[in-house]
């Protein structure tokens, strides 16, 4: 049960995170964004999307490298499983997160929802 839970935690986290971002269910500090002028809020949002998207791309690349390196290795715990099964959701999840951040960066849709966004 412990090993299955370890895999499930990674799978649920990395496969649900892009959906959560798309639904705008992520956490942000409304007390800070509420103090900004609409124009500064727009620029701050675009900067956040740029930085987060770049970080997700970098992490997707690194997680992809780790996944590829783990091909052929077997993880022996309570059950035998290929090691790449633990890692494959990381590059996929980070890639989809980068796509979502790019969508917010290049669209008029606000990262913070209707009451927080745009010009």
PAMAR-23126 format. One record per residue: x negated, y negated, z of N, C-alpha, C, CB in turn; residue number from 1. Coordinates in Angstrom, 1 decimal, padded with zeros to 4 digits. Glycine has a CB too. Example, Ala and Ser with C-alpha at 12.3 -4.5 7.8 and 13.67 -1.06 7.14 Angstrom:
// PAMAR-23126
    neast   nnorth      nup   caeast   canorth     caup    ceast   cnorth      cup   cbeast   cbnorth     cbup   pos
   -013.2    005.7    007.8   -012.3     004.5    007.8   -013.2    003.3    007.8   -011.3     004.5    009.0     1
   -012.8    002.2    007.1   -013.7     001.1    007.1   -012.9    000.0    007.9   -014.1     000.6    005.7     2
***
This chain:
// PAMAR-23126
    neast   nnorth      nup   caeast   canorth     caup    ceast   cnorth      cup   cbeast   cbnorth     cbup   pos
   -000.8    001.2    000.0    000.0     000.0    000.0   -000.9   -001.3    000.0    000.9     000.0    001.2     1
   -002.0   -001.2    000.7   -002.8    -002.4    000.8   -003.4   -002.8   -000.6   -004.0    -002.2    001.8     2
   -003.9   -001.7   -001.3   -004.5    -002.0   -002.6   -003.4   -002.5   -003.6   -005.2    -000.7   -003.1     3
   -002.3   -001.9   -003.6   -001.2    -002.4   -004.4   -000.8   -003.8   -004.1    000.0    -001.5   -004.3     4
   -000.8   -004.2   -002.9   -000.5    -005.6   -002.5   -001.6   -006.5   -003.0   -000.4    -005.7   -001.0     5
   -002.9   -006.1   -002.9   -004.0    -006.9   -003.4   -003.8   -007.2   -004.9   -005.3    -006.2   -003.2     6
   -003.4   -006.2   -005.7   -003.2    -006.5   -007.1   -002.0   -007.3   -007.3   -003.0    -005.1   -007.9     7
   -000.9   -007.1   -006.6    000.4    -007.8   -006.7    000.2   -009.3   -006.4    001.4    -007.2   -005.8     8
   -000.6   -009.6   -005.4   -000.9    -011.0   -005.0   -001.5   -011.8   -006.2   -001.7    -011.1   -003.8     9
   -002.5   -011.1   -006.8   -003.2    -011.8   -007.9   -002.3   -011.9   -009.1   -004.5    -011.0   -008.3    10
   -001.5   -010.9   -009.4   -000.6    -010.9   -010.5    000.5   -012.0   -010.4    000.1    -009.5   -010.7    11
    001.1   -012.0   -009.2    002.2    -012.9   -009.0    001.7   -014.4   -009.0    002.9    -012.7   -007.6    12
    000.5   -014.6   -008.4    000.0    -016.0   -008.4   -000.3   -016.5   -009.8   -001.3    -016.0   -007.5    13
   -001.1   -015.7   -010.6   -001.5    -016.2   -011.9   -000.5   -016.1   -013.0   -002.8    -015.5   -012.3    14
    000.5   -015.3   -012.8    001.5    -015.2   -013.8    002.7   -016.2   -013.5    002.0    -013.8   -014.0    15
    002.8   -016.5   -012.3    003.9    -017.5   -011.9    003.5   -018.9   -011.9    004.5    -017.1   -010.6    16
    002.2   -019.2   -011.8    001.7    -020.6   -011.7    002.1   -021.4   -012.9    000.2    -020.6   -011.5    17
    001.9   -020.9   -014.1    002.3    -021.8   -015.3    003.8   -022.1   -015.3    001.8    -021.1   -016.6    18
    004.6   -021.1   -015.0    006.0    -021.3   -014.9    006.4   -022.4   -013.9    006.8    -020.0   -014.7    19
    005.8   -022.3   -012.7    006.0    -023.2   -011.7    005.7   -024.6   -012.1    005.2    -022.8   -010.4    20
    004.5   -024.8   -012.8    004.1    -026.1   -013.3    005.1   -026.6   -014.3    002.7    -026.1   -013.9    21
    005.6   -025.7   -015.2    006.5    -026.1   -016.2    007.9   -026.6   -015.6    006.8    -025.0   -017.2    22
    008.3   -026.0   -014.5    009.5    -026.3   -013.8    009.3   -027.5   -012.8    010.0    -025.1   -013.0    23
    008.1   -028.0   -012.8    007.8    -029.1   -011.9    008.0   -028.8   -010.4    008.5    -030.4   -012.3    24
    007.7   -027.5   -010.1    007.9    -027.1   -008.7    006.6   -027.1   -007.9    008.4    -025.7   -008.7    25
    005.6   -027.7   -008.4    004.3    -027.9   -007.7    004.4   -029.0   -006.7    003.2    -028.2   -008.7    26
    003.4   -029.0   -005.8    003.4    -030.0   -004.7    002.6   -031.2   -005.2    002.8    -029.3   -003.4    27
    003.1   -032.4   -004.9    002.3    -033.6   -005.1    002.7   -034.5   -003.9    002.6    -034.2   -006.5    28
    001.9   -035.5   -003.7    002.1    -036.4   -002.6    002.9   -037.6   -003.1    000.7    -036.9   -002.0    29
    004.2   -037.5   -002.8    005.1    -038.6   -003.3    004.9   -039.9   -002.6    006.6    -038.1   -003.1    30
    004.4   -039.9   -001.4    004.1    -041.1   -000.7    003.0   -041.9   -001.4    003.7    -040.8    000.8    31
    002.1   -041.2   -002.0    001.0    -041.9   -002.8    001.6   -042.4   -004.1   -000.2    -041.0   -003.0    32
    002.2   -041.5   -004.9    002.7    -041.9   -006.2    003.8   -043.0   -006.1    003.2    -040.7   -007.0    33
    004.5   -043.0   -005.0    005.6    -044.0   -004.8    005.0   -045.4   -004.6    006.4    -043.7   -003.6    34
    003.8   -045.5   -004.1    003.2    -046.9   -003.9    002.6   -047.5   -005.2    002.1    -046.7   -002.9    35
    002.5   -046.7   -006.2    001.8    -047.2   -007.5    002.9   -047.9   -008.4    001.2    -046.0   -008.2    36
    002.4   -048.8   -009.1    003.2    -049.5   -010.1    003.5   -048.4   -011.2    002.6    -050.8   -010.7    37
    004.6   -048.6   -012.0    004.9    -047.7   -013.1    003.7   -047.5   -014.0    006.1    -048.1   -013.8    38
    003.1   -048.5   -014.4    002.0    -048.4   -015.4    000.8   -047.6   -014.8    001.5    -049.8   -015.9    39
    000.4   -048.0   -013.5   -000.7    -047.3   -012.9   -000.3   -045.8   -012.6   -001.0    -048.0   -011.5    40
    001.0   -045.6   -012.3    001.4    -044.2   -012.1    001.3   -043.4   -013.3    002.9    -044.2   -011.6    41
    001.6   -044.0   -014.5    001.5    -043.3   -015.8    000.0   -043.0   -016.1    002.0    -044.2   -016.9    42
   -000.9   -044.0   -015.9   -002.3    -043.7   -016.1   -002.9   -042.7   -015.1   -003.1    -045.0   -016.0    43
   -002.5   -042.7   -013.9   -002.9    -041.7   -012.9   -002.4   -040.3   -013.3   -002.4    -042.1   -011.5    44
   -001.2   -040.2   -013.7   -000.7    -038.9   -014.1   -001.5   -038.4   -015.3    000.8    -039.1   -014.5    45
   -001.8   -039.2   -016.3   -002.5    -038.7   -017.5   -003.9   -038.3   -017.0   -002.6    -039.8   -018.5    46
   -004.5   -039.0   -016.1   -005.9    -038.7   -015.6   -005.8   -037.3   -014.9   -006.5    -039.8   -014.7    47
   -004.8   -037.2   -014.1   -004.6    -035.9   -013.3   -004.5   -034.7   -014.3   -003.4    -036.0   -012.4    48
   -003.6   -034.9   -015.3   -003.4    -033.9   -016.3   -004.7   -033.5   -017.1   -002.3    -034.3   -017.3    49
   -005.5   -034.6   -017.4   -006.7    -034.3   -018.1   -007.7   -033.6   -017.2   -007.4    -035.7   -018.5    50
   -007.9   -034.0   -016.0   -008.9    -033.3   -015.1   -008.4   -031.9   -014.8   -009.0    -034.1   -013.8    51
   -007.1   -031.7   -014.5   -006.6    -030.4   -014.2   -006.7   -029.4   -015.4   -005.2    -030.4   -013.6    52
   -006.3   -030.0   -016.6   -006.4    -029.1   -017.8   -007.8   -028.7   -018.1   -005.8    -029.9   -019.0    53
   -008.8   -029.6   -017.9   -010.2    -029.3   -018.2   -010.7   -028.2   -017.2   -011.1    -030.5   -018.1    54
   -010.3   -028.4   -015.9   -010.7    -027.4   -014.9   -010.1   -026.0   -015.2   -010.3    -027.9   -013.5    55
   -008.8   -026.0   -015.6   -008.2    -024.7   -015.9   -008.8   -024.1   -017.1   -006.7    -024.9   -016.2    56
   -009.2   -024.8   -018.1   -010.0    -024.3   -019.3   -011.3   -023.7   -018.8   -010.2    -025.3   -020.3    57
   -012.0   -024.4   -018.0   -013.3    -023.9   -017.5   -013.1   -022.6   -016.7   -014.0    -025.0   -016.6    58
   -012.1   -022.6   -015.8   -011.9    -021.4   -015.0   -011.4   -020.3   -015.9   -010.8    -021.7   -013.9    59
   -010.6   -020.5   -016.9   -010.1    -019.5   -017.8   -011.3   -018.9   -018.5   -009.1    -020.0   -018.9    60
   -012.3   -019.7   -019.0   -013.5    -019.2   -019.6   -014.3   -018.3   -018.7   -014.3    -020.4   -020.1    61
   -014.5   -018.8   -017.4   -015.3    -018.0   -016.5   -014.5   -016.7   -016.1   -015.6    -018.8   -015.2    62
   -013.2   -016.8   -015.8   -012.5    -015.6   -015.5   -012.4   -014.6   -016.7   -011.0    -016.0   -015.1    63
   -012.4   -015.1   -017.9   -012.4    -014.2   -019.0   -013.8   -013.5   -019.1   -012.2    -015.0   -020.3    64
   -014.9   -014.2   -018.8   -016.2    -013.6   -018.8   -016.3   -012.5   -017.8   -017.3    -014.7   -018.6    65
   -015.7   -012.8   -016.6   -015.8    -011.8   -015.5   -014.9   -010.6   -015.9   -015.2    -012.4   -014.2    66
   -013.8   -010.8   -016.6   -012.9    -009.7   -017.0   -013.6   -008.8   -018.0   -011.6    -010.3   -017.6    67
   -014.3   -009.5   -019.0   -015.0    -008.7   -020.0   -016.1   -008.0   -019.4   -015.5    -009.7   -021.1    68
   -016.9   -008.6   -018.5   -018.0    -007.9   -017.8   -017.5   -006.6   -017.0   -018.7    -008.8   -016.9    69
   -016.2   -006.6   -016.6   -015.7    -005.5   -015.8   -015.2   -004.4   -016.6   -014.7    -006.0   -014.8    70
   -015.1   -004.5   -017.9   -014.7    -003.4   -018.8   -015.6   -002.2   -018.6   -014.6    -003.8   -020.3    71
   -015.1   -001.1   -018.4   -015.9     000.1   -018.3   -016.2    000.5   -016.8   -017.2     000.0   -019.0    72
   -015.9   -000.4   -015.9   -016.2    -000.2   -014.5   -014.9    000.4   -013.9   -016.7    -001.4   -013.7    73
   -015.1    001.3   -012.9   -013.9     001.8   -012.2   -014.0    001.4   -010.8   -013.9     003.4   -012.3    74
   -012.9    000.9   -010.3   -012.8     000.5   -008.9   -012.1    001.7   -008.1   -011.9    -000.8   -008.7    75
   -012.9    002.2   -007.1   -012.4     003.3   -006.3   -012.0    002.8   -005.0   -013.5     004.5   -006.3    76
   -010.8    002.8   -004.7   -010.2     002.4   -003.4   -009.2    003.5   -003.0   -009.6     001.0   -003.4    77
   -008.0    003.2   -002.7   -007.0     004.2   -002.4   -006.7    004.9   -003.7   -005.8     003.6   -001.8    78
   -006.8    004.3   -004.8   -006.6     004.9   -006.1   -007.6    004.4   -007.1   -005.1     004.7   -006.7    79
   -007.9    005.2   -008.1   -008.9     004.8   -009.1   -008.2    003.9   -010.1   -009.6     006.0   -009.8    80
   -008.8    002.8   -010.5   -008.3     001.9   -011.5   -009.4    001.2   -012.2   -007.2     000.9   -010.9    81
   -009.2    000.9   -013.5   -010.2     000.1   -014.2   -010.3   -001.3   -013.5   -009.9    -000.1   -015.7    82
   -011.5   -001.7   -013.3   -011.7    -003.0   -012.6   -011.1   -004.2   -013.3   -013.2    -003.3   -012.4    83
   -011.1   -004.2   -014.6   -010.5    -005.3   -015.4   -009.0   -005.5   -015.0   -010.7    -005.1   -016.8    84
   -008.3   -004.5   -014.6   -006.9    -004.6   -014.2   -006.7   -005.7   -013.1   -006.3    -003.3   -013.8    85
   -007.7   -005.8   -012.3   -007.6    -006.8   -011.2   -007.8   -008.2   -011.7   -008.7    -006.5   -010.1    86
   -008.5   -008.4   -012.8   -008.9    -009.7   -013.3   -008.2   -010.3   -014.5   -010.3    -009.7   -013.6    87
   -007.5   -009.5   -015.3   -007.0    -009.9   -016.5   -006.0   -011.0   -016.4   -006.3    -008.8   -017.3    88
   -005.2   -011.1   -015.3   -004.2    -012.2   -015.2   -004.9   -013.6   -015.0   -003.3    -011.9   -014.1    89
   -006.1   -013.6   -014.5   -006.7    -014.9   -014.2   -007.0   -015.7   -015.5   -008.1    -014.7   -013.5    90
   -007.7   -015.2   -016.5   -007.8    -016.0   -017.7   -006.5   -016.3   -018.4   -008.7    -015.3   -018.7    91
   -005.6   -015.4   -018.4   -004.2    -015.6   -019.0   -003.5   -016.8   -018.2   -003.4    -014.3   -019.0    92
   -003.5   -016.7   -016.9   -002.8    -017.7   -016.1   -003.5   -019.1   -016.2   -002.8    -017.3   -014.7    93
   -004.8   -019.1   -016.2   -005.5    -020.4   -016.3   -005.3   -021.0   -017.7   -007.0    -020.2   -016.0    94
   -005.3   -020.1   -018.7   -005.0    -020.6   -020.1   -003.7   -021.3   -020.2   -005.2    -019.5   -021.1    95
   -002.6   -020.6   -019.7   -001.3    -021.1   -019.8   -001.2   -022.4   -018.9   -000.3    -020.1   -019.3    96
   -001.9   -022.5   -017.8   -001.9    -023.7   -017.0   -002.5   -024.8   -017.8   -002.6    -023.5   -015.7    97
   -003.6   -024.6   -018.5   -004.2    -025.6   -019.3   -003.3   -026.1   -020.4   -005.5    -025.1   -020.0    98
   -002.5   -025.2   -021.0   -001.5    -025.5   -022.0   -000.4   -026.4   -021.5   -000.9    -024.3   -022.7    99
    000.0   -026.1   -020.3    001.1    -026.9   -019.6    000.5   -028.3   -019.3    001.6    -026.2   -018.4   100
   -000.7   -028.4   -018.8   -001.3    -029.7   -018.5   -001.4   -030.5   -019.8   -002.6    -029.6   -017.8   101
   -001.8   -029.8   -020.9   -001.9    -030.5   -022.2   -000.6   -031.0   -022.6   -002.6    -029.6   -023.2   102
    000.4   -030.2   -022.4    001.8    -030.6   -022.8    002.2   -031.9   -022.0    002.8    -029.5   -022.5   103
    001.9   -031.9   -020.7    002.3    -033.1   -020.0    001.4   -034.3   -020.4    002.1    -032.9   -018.5   104
    000.1   -034.0   -020.8   -000.8    -035.1   -021.2   -000.3   -035.8   -022.4   -002.2    -034.5   -021.3   105
    000.1   -035.0   -023.4    000.4    -035.5   -024.7    001.9   -035.7   -025.0   -000.1    -034.6   -025.8   106
    002.8   -035.5   -024.0    004.2    -035.8   -024.2    004.7   -036.9   -023.3    005.0    -034.5   -023.9   107
    005.9   -037.3   -023.5    006.5    -038.3   -022.7    007.1   -037.8   -021.4    007.5    -039.1   -023.5   108
    007.1   -036.4   -021.3    007.6    -035.8   -020.1    006.7   -036.0   -018.9    007.8    -034.2   -020.4   109
    007.2   -036.3   -017.8    006.4    -036.6   -016.6    006.1   -035.4   -015.8    007.1    -037.7   -015.8   110
    004.9   -035.3   -015.3    004.5    -034.3   -014.5    005.2   -034.3   -013.2    003.0    -034.4   -014.2   111
    005.7   -035.4   -012.7    006.3    -035.6   -011.4    007.8   -035.6   -011.5    005.9    -036.9   -010.8   112
    008.4   -035.4   -012.6    009.9    -035.4   -012.7    010.4   -036.7   -013.1    010.5    -035.0   -011.3   113
    011.7   -036.7   -013.3    012.4    -037.9   -013.9    012.3   -039.2   -013.1    013.8    -037.6   -014.2   114
    012.3   -039.0   -011.7    012.3    -040.2   -010.9    010.9   -040.7   -010.7    012.9    -039.8   -009.5   115
    009.8   -040.0   -011.1    008.5    -040.4   -010.9    007.8   -040.9   -012.2    007.7    -039.3   -010.2   116
    008.3   -040.6   -013.3    007.5    -040.6   -014.5    007.5   -041.9   -015.3    007.9    -039.6   -015.4   117
    006.7   -041.9   -016.3    006.6    -042.8   -017.4    006.5   -044.2   -017.2    007.7    -042.5   -018.2   118
    006.6   -044.9   -018.3    006.5    -046.4   -018.3    007.8   -047.0   -018.2    005.9    -046.9   -019.6   119
***
